[in-house]
Amino acid sequence: MKNVLGLKKTLIASTIAAASVVAPSMAAAEISGSLGIASMYLWRGQDVSAGTANVSGSLDFTTDAGFYAGTWISSAGTPVSLTGEATVTGPGGAPIEGSGTTSTETDFYAGFGGEAGSLSYDISYWTYVYPEDDIGAGELAELIASVGMGGFTFTGYVSANNLSNSDKENFGDDLYLTLGYEYDAFGLTVGTWDLDDDDTNYTHVDLSYSPIENLAFTVSKVVDSDEFADVTDDQDPLFVVGYSFPL
């Protein structure tokens, strides 16, 4: 099955307070939401929306203490493994069943973040739900931790559950790492996999430009890949335009 751990969005993060609640002996809290559209669902160097546009929305609850929780819903998520016509071949030319269709995706997450001087930090738990592929909450999950300083951000995504059929503990079997840098309207991200399966890792580079608030253009290219990786370094670059707005 296609590795779909941690479908991390490349749409612009855009949330604004829609309501706030302040109660005695409780930290101030905010509820916010956003809607977004992109020309494709770009995930870690891959187009996982089968070449179609992607519409998404989010709803978040945050507190002044740094705790947060929310959900993110997408019209496309991952190639459905149980339905549809195959359009992609895997190693040895075998067709990947259902690769021409996509499942919707719903993410649930909770975490804590803040700043210590010039250092920012965040740690969270994410679980990914794909109804059309019969993947429920808790079956596919990651722990995500990041630190940032001076425009640089380093993030690690550790598999907390990866749908393994093995009786062995699968926490930490798969690891995805990114190093990003932002300056003014420009951004650069390098992402790389350390997967449990042999010869399936790849590395990609994303360049982004945001000329106005909430609008972003991104080009992504796989620059190195193992023999059995989901994508190869000879594939064409992917170009994505995305826009999001607060509710």
C-alpha positions in Angstrom: 0.0 0.0 0.0 1.1 3.5 -0.6 2.8 5.1 2.4 0.5 7.9 3.4 1.8 8.7 6.9 1.3 12.3 8.0 -0.3 14.0 5.1 1.1 17.3 5.8 -0.5 20.3 4.0 1.3 22.7 1.7 -1.6 25.0 1.6 -0.9 28.3 3.5 -1.7 28.1 7.2 -4.3 30.8 7.7 -6.4 31.0 10.8 -8.1 33.9 12.6 -10.1 34.0 15.8 -13.8 33.6 15.1 -14.8 33.5 18.7 -13.2 33.8 22.1 -14.2 32.6 25.6 -12.8 33.9 28.8 -13.9 32.2 32.1 -12.8 32.7 35.7 -9.7 30.6 36.6 -9.3 29.5 32.9 -6.9 30.7 30.2 -8.4 32.6 27.3 -9.4 30.4 24.4 -10.1 31.0 20.8 -11.9 29.1 18.0 -10.8 29.8 14.5 -11.3 28.3 11.0 -10.2 28.5 7.4 -11.0 27.4 3.9 -8.5 26.7 1.2 -8.2 25.5 -2.4 -5.1 24.3 -4.3 -4.4 23.1 -7.8 -3.3 19.7 -6.3 -2.7 18.1 -2.9 1.1 18.3 -2.6 2.3 16.0 0.1 6.0 15.5 0.8 7.0 15.8 -2.9 4.1 13.8 -4.2 0.8 14.7 -5.9 -1.7 12.6 -3.9 -4.9 14.1 -5.4 -4.5 12.2 -8.8 -3.9 15.5 -10.6 -7.1 17.2 -9.4 -7.7 20.3 -7.4 -8.1 20.0 -3.7 -10.5 21.9 -1.4 -9.9 21.9 2.4 -11.1 23.4 5.6 -9.9 23.6 9.2 -11.4 24.3 12.7 -9.1 24.9 15.6 -9.3 25.5 19.3 -6.3 27.3 21.0 -5.5 28.6 24.4 -3.2 31.3 25.6 -1.3 28.7 27.5 -0.2 27.1 24.2 -2.4 24.1 24.0 -4.5 23.5 20.9 -6.6 20.9 19.1 -8.4 20.8 15.8 -9.4 19.1 12.7 -8.5 19.5 9.0 -10.7 18.1 6.2 -9.7 17.6 2.6 -11.6 16.7 -0.6 -8.6 14.5 -1.6 -6.2 12.5 0.4 -4.6 9.3 -0.9 -5.1 6.8 -3.7 -7.9 4.4 -2.7 -6.6 0.9 -2.5 -9.9 -0.9 -2.7 -11.8 0.9 -5.5 -11.2 2.6 -8.9 -9.1 1.9 -11.9 -5.4 1.6 -11.6 -3.4 4.2 -13.5 0.0 3.8 -11.9 2.4 0.8 -12.0 4.7 -0.2 -9.2 8.0 -2.1 -9.1 8.1 -4.7 -11.8 5.2 -3.1 -13.7 2.5 -4.4 -11.5 -0.6 -2.0 -11.4 -1.3 -0.2 -8.2 -5.1 -0.8 -7.7 -7.1 2.3 -7.2 -4.3 4.8 -7.9 -6.6 6.7 -10.2 -9.0 7.7 -7.4 -8.6 9.4 -4.1 -10.2 9.2 -0.7 -11.3 12.2 1.3 -9.1 12.9 4.3 -9.9 14.1 7.8 -7.1 14.8 10.3 -7.5 15.2 14.1 -4.7 16.7 16.1 -3.8 18.1 19.5 -0.6 19.6 20.7 1.3 22.3 22.6 3.6 25.1 21.3 5.2 28.2 22.4 8.4 30.3 22.5 11.4 30.6 24.7 13.2 33.8 23.8 14.0 33.5 20.1 13.4 29.8 20.0 9.9 28.4 19.0 8.8 24.9 19.7 5.8 22.6 19.1 4.8 19.0 19.7 1.6 17.4 18.6 -0.2 14.1 17.9 -2.0 13.6 14.5 -4.3 10.9 13.3 -5.4 10.6 9.7 -8.8 9.2 8.6 -9.7 8.0 5.1 -13.3 6.8 5.0 -13.3 5.4 1.5 -10.2 3.3 2.4 -11.6 2.1 5.7 -8.9 3.8 7.7 -10.2 5.0 11.0 -9.0 7.3 13.8 -5.9 5.9 15.5 -5.0 3.5 12.7 -2.6 5.9 11.0 -0.9 8.4 13.2 2.2 10.5 13.9 4.0 12.4 16.6 5.3 15.7 15.2 7.9 17.9 16.9 9.5 21.1 15.6 11.9 23.8 16.7 12.6 27.1 15.0 15.0 30.0 15.2 16.1 32.8 12.9 13.8 31.8 10.0 14.9 28.2 10.2 12.5 25.4 11.3 13.5 21.7 11.9 10.6 19.2 12.1 10.5 15.5 12.7 7.5 13.3 12.0 7.6 9.9 13.8 5.1 7.1 13.0 2.9 6.4 16.0 0.9 3.8 14.1 1.4 2.8 10.5 -1.2 0.2 9.8 1.3 -2.6 10.3 -0.1 -6.1 10.3 2.8 -7.2 12.5 2.4 -8.0 16.2 5.6 -6.1 16.8 5.5 -2.5 18.1 5.6 -0.2 15.1 6.2 3.1 16.9 9.0 4.9 15.2 9.3 2.6 12.2 9.0 5.5 9.8 10.6 8.9 10.1 10.2 12.0 8.0 12.4 15.0 8.5 12.2 18.5 7.1 14.4 21.6 7.3 12.8 24.8 6.2 13.8 28.4 5.8 11.6 31.5 5.3 12.7 35.0 4.2 10.2 37.7 3.4 7.8 36.1 0.8 10.1 33.2 0.0 10.4 29.7 1.5 12.6 26.7 1.0 12.0 23.2 2.4 14.0 20.1 2.2 12.3 16.9 3.2 13.6 13.3 3.5 12.3 9.9 4.5 13.8 7.2 6.7 11.3 4.4 6.1 11.3 0.9 7.7 10.9 -0.8 4.3 14.2 -1.2 2.5 15.1 0.9 -0.6 12.0 3.1 -0.4 13.4 6.4 0.8 13.4 9.7 -1.2 14.3 13.4 -0.7 12.5 16.3 -2.2 13.0 20.1 -2.3 10.1 22.7 -2.3 10.4 26.3 -3.2 7.5 28.7 -2.5 6.6 32.3 -3.1 3.8 34.2 -1.5 3.3 37.6 -3.2 0.2 38.5 -1.1 -1.2 37.2 2.1 -3.0 33.8 1.8 -1.7 33.1 -1.8 1.3 30.8 -2.5 3.0 29.3 -5.5 5.1 26.2 -4.9 7.4 24.1 -7.0 8.5 20.7 -5.7 11.1 18.3 -7.1 12.3 14.9 -5.9 16.1 15.1 -6.0 17.1 11.6 -4.8 15.2 8.3 -4.5 15.8 4.7 -3.7 14.9 1.9 -6.1 11.5 1.2 -4.7 10.5 4.6 -3.6 6.9 5.9 -4.3 8.4 8.6 -6.5 11.6 8.9 -8.5 14.1 11.6 -9.0 13.6 11.6 -12.8 9.9 12.8 -12.4 9.0 16.3 -13.6 8.7 19.1 -11.0 5.3 19.7 -9.5 3.8 23.2 -9.6 1.1 24.1 -7.2 -0.9 27.3 -6.5 -3.0 27.6 -3.4 -5.2 30.2 -1.7 -6.7 30.1 1.7 -8.9 32.5 3.7 -10.1 32.8 7.3 -13.6 32.2 8.4 
